[in-house]
């Protein structure tokens, strides 16, 4: 049984790490005062202001840029020149192979006629097709079969030992968490970026290994939930690069399956919202459509119990393609635990 628990924990952990892997990131962003490239190019924006020049170092091509006022882009050898209006605060970079680096906030102010250097790191996504998934499923089924055979052999050896020593085997007591309840505080983070906090309440199964749980979470910023403009684009007339609002709401419920007294697997389904909005010139908010998501939300994870303490590790996202995903960690308290005598075998 110990080996079976270890294998399940490894599989869940690997799944979380695979989803969280980022294919594109910024290694460095610096100002180059001696570079006169921006002043020589003399590219000006719609306000006739001299643009700043961002030199993006990368050997890859095929990038798209958005999220700020971009006047011009040029593909150079080993780098891409992006001319932007002075005062912009963030940039979104998209690529069909490396994914999206959304809303990268410049670490310093962007000034007119100044050249900046950005070192972009890219890592190709693994090519996971249906054949690979089927192979993984077959390997998991084979591993589970082997572990079951080992567990049955251990039981047979134990029964034989008891018979040889003429000792009556005592009936195994019910799990001490049978029917107990738990309440947890949790915090979630996404590289979108987005943070939220919430609460989870649930109950362990009575007489069976199946229980239930329900989770509610929020970022406690509600300005983007009902903005005046619901389908804004960076180039729209009412867009203003000012205060940003990130709104997050989530509610899901699901099943809890106990593998042992200390480990349980979780599955939850519900509804989630993640909206991003910017303040406009008239004081209202405009939602950025391509950075906002809502709809079916699903989450999987593990639940650990140590006496009266409980811990959660969950991974979830919104939509069938998980365009928005996050990891959630929780800590809480078990109550209503039955006081029963347990054997060493119960704690496996």
JOPELIN-V370592 format. One record per pair of residues at least 6 apart in sequence whose C-alpha atoms are under 8 Angstrom apart, sorted by the first residue. I is the first residue (numbers start at 1). J is the second residue. If there is no record, write none. Layout:
i->(I,I)
j->(J,J)
//
This chain:
i->(1,1,1,2,3,4,4,5,5,9,12,12,16,16,22,23,23,23,23,23,23,24,24,24,24,24,24,24,24,25,25,25,25,26,26,26,26,27,27,27,27,28,28,28,28,29,29,29,29,29,29,30,30,30,31,31,31,31,32,32,32,32,33,33,35,35,36,36,36,37,37,38,38,38,38,38,38,39,39,39,42,42,43,43,43,43,43,44,44,44,44,45,45,45,45,49,49,49,50,50,50,50,51,51,51,51,51,51,51,51,52,52,52,52,52,52,52,52,52,52,52,53,53,53,53,53,53,53,53,54,54,54,54,54,54,54,54,55,55,55,55,55,55,55,55,56,56,56,56,56,56,56,56,57,57,57,57,57,57,57,58,58,58,58,58,58,59,59,59,60,61,62,62,63,63,63,64,64,64,65,65,65,65,66,66,66,66,67,67,67,67,67,68,68,68,68,68,68,68,69,69,69,69,69,70,70,70,70,71,71,71,71,72,72,72,73,73,73,73,74,74,74,75,85,86,86,86,87,87,87,87,88,88,88,89,89,89,89,89,90,90,90,90,91,91,91,91,91,92,92,92,92,92,93,93,93,94,94,94,97,97,98,98,98,98,102,162,162,172,172,173,173,173,174,175,175,176,176,176,176,176,176,177,177,177,177,178,178,178,178,178,178,179,179,179,179,179,179,179,180,180,180,180,180,180,180,180,181,181,181,181,181,181,181,181,182,182,182,182,182,182,182,182,183,183,183,183,183,183,183,184,184,184,184,184,184,184,184,184,185,185,185,185,185,185,185,186,186,186,186,186,186,186,186,187,187,187,187,187,187,187,188,188,188,188,188,188,188,189,189,189,189,189,190,190,190,190,191,192,194,194,195,196,196,196,196,196,197,197,197,198,198,198,198,199,199,199,200,200,200,200,201,201,201,202,202,202,202,203,203,203,204,204,204,204,204,205,205,209,209,209,210,210,210,210,211,211,211,211,212,212,212,212,213,213,213,213,213,214,214,214,214,214,215,215,215,215,216,216,216,216,217,217,217,217,218,218,218,218,219,219,219,219,220,220,221,221,221,221,222,222,222,222,223,223,223,223,223,224,224,224,224,224,224,224,224,224,225,225,227,227,227,227,227,228,228,228,229,229,229,230,230,230,230,231,231,231,231,232,232,232,232,232,233,233,233,234,238,238,238,239,239,239,239,239,240,240,240,240,241,241,241,242,242,242,243,243,244,244,244,244,245,245,245,246,246,246,246,247,247,247,247,248,248,248,248,249,249,249,250,250,250,250,250,251,251,251,252,252,252,252,252,252,253,253,253,254,254,254,254,255,255,255,256,256,256,256,257,257,257,258,258,259,260,260,261,261,261,262,262,262,262,263,263,263,263,264,264,264,265,265,265,265,266,266,266,266,266,266,267,267,267,267,268,268,268,269,269,269,269,270,270,270,271,271,271,271,271,272,272,272,272,272,273,273,273,273,273,274,274,274,275,275,275,275,275,275,276,276,276,276,276,277,277,277,277,278,278,278,278,279,279,280,293,293,293,294,294,295,295,296,296,296,297,297,297,297,298,298,298,298,299,299,299,299,300,300,300,301,301,301,301,302,302,302,303,303,303,303,304,304,304,305,305,307,308,308,308,308,309,309,309,309,310,310,310,310,311,311,311,311,312,312,312,312,313,313,313,313,314,314,314,315,315,315,315,316,316,316,316,316,317,317,317,317,318,318)
j->(147,151,348,348,147,144,147,259,263,302,301,302,315,327,123,98,99,122,123,124,125,98,99,100,101,120,121,122,123,101,120,121,122,118,119,120,121,118,119,120,121,117,118,119,120,106,107,116,117,118,119,116,117,118,114,115,116,117,114,115,116,117,114,115,114,115,113,114,115,53,115,51,52,53,113,114,115,50,113,114,50,51,50,51,71,72,83,50,51,71,85,51,71,84,85,85,86,112,85,86,112,113,71,83,84,85,86,112,113,114,83,84,85,86,110,111,112,113,114,115,116,81,82,83,84,113,114,115,116,81,82,83,84,115,116,117,118,79,80,81,82,115,116,117,118,79,80,81,82,117,118,119,120,78,79,80,117,118,119,120,78,79,80,119,120,121,77,78,79,78,75,95,96,93,94,95,93,94,95,91,92,93,94,91,92,93,234,90,91,92,103,234,84,88,89,90,91,92,234,84,85,88,234,235,82,83,84,85,82,83,84,85,82,83,84,80,81,82,83,80,81,82,81,112,110,111,112,109,110,111,112,109,110,241,105,106,109,110,241,103,104,105,106,102,103,104,105,106,100,101,102,103,104,100,101,102,100,101,102,124,125,122,123,124,125,192,168,169,343,346,340,341,342,207,261,346,261,337,338,339,340,342,204,261,337,338,204,205,206,207,337,338,203,204,205,206,207,336,337,203,204,205,334,335,336,337,338,201,202,203,204,334,335,336,337,201,202,203,310,332,333,334,335,199,200,201,202,332,333,334,199,200,201,310,311,330,331,332,333,197,198,199,200,330,331,332,197,198,199,200,328,329,330,331,195,196,197,198,328,329,330,195,196,197,326,327,328,329,195,196,326,327,328,324,325,326,327,326,324,246,248,219,217,218,219,220,248,217,218,219,215,216,217,218,215,216,217,213,214,215,216,213,214,215,211,212,213,214,211,212,213,210,211,212,256,258,211,212,257,258,259,255,256,257,258,255,256,257,258,253,254,255,256,253,254,255,256,268,251,252,253,254,268,250,251,252,253,249,250,251,252,248,249,250,251,247,248,249,250,246,247,248,249,247,248,245,246,247,248,245,246,247,248,245,246,247,277,285,245,246,247,275,276,277,285,286,287,247,275,277,284,285,286,287,284,285,286,285,286,287,286,287,288,289,286,287,288,289,239,286,287,288,289,239,288,289,288,280,281,286,278,279,280,281,286,278,279,280,281,278,279,280,278,279,280,278,279,276,277,278,279,276,277,278,274,275,276,277,273,274,275,276,272,273,274,275,272,273,274,270,271,272,273,297,270,271,272,268,269,270,271,297,298,268,269,270,266,267,268,269,266,267,268,264,265,266,267,264,265,266,264,265,265,347,348,305,346,347,304,305,306,347,302,303,304,305,302,303,304,300,301,302,303,299,300,301,302,303,314,298,299,300,301,298,299,300,296,297,298,299,296,297,298,294,295,296,297,318,294,295,296,297,318,292,293,294,295,318,292,293,294,287,288,291,292,293,294,287,288,289,291,292,285,286,287,288,285,286,287,288,285,286,286,318,319,324,318,319,318,319,318,319,320,316,317,318,319,316,317,318,319,314,315,316,317,314,315,316,312,313,314,315,312,313,314,310,311,312,313,310,311,312,311,334,334,333,334,335,337,331,332,333,334,331,332,333,334,329,330,331,332,328,329,330,331,327,328,329,330,327,328,329,325,326,327,328,322,325,326,327,328,323,324,325,326,324,325)
//
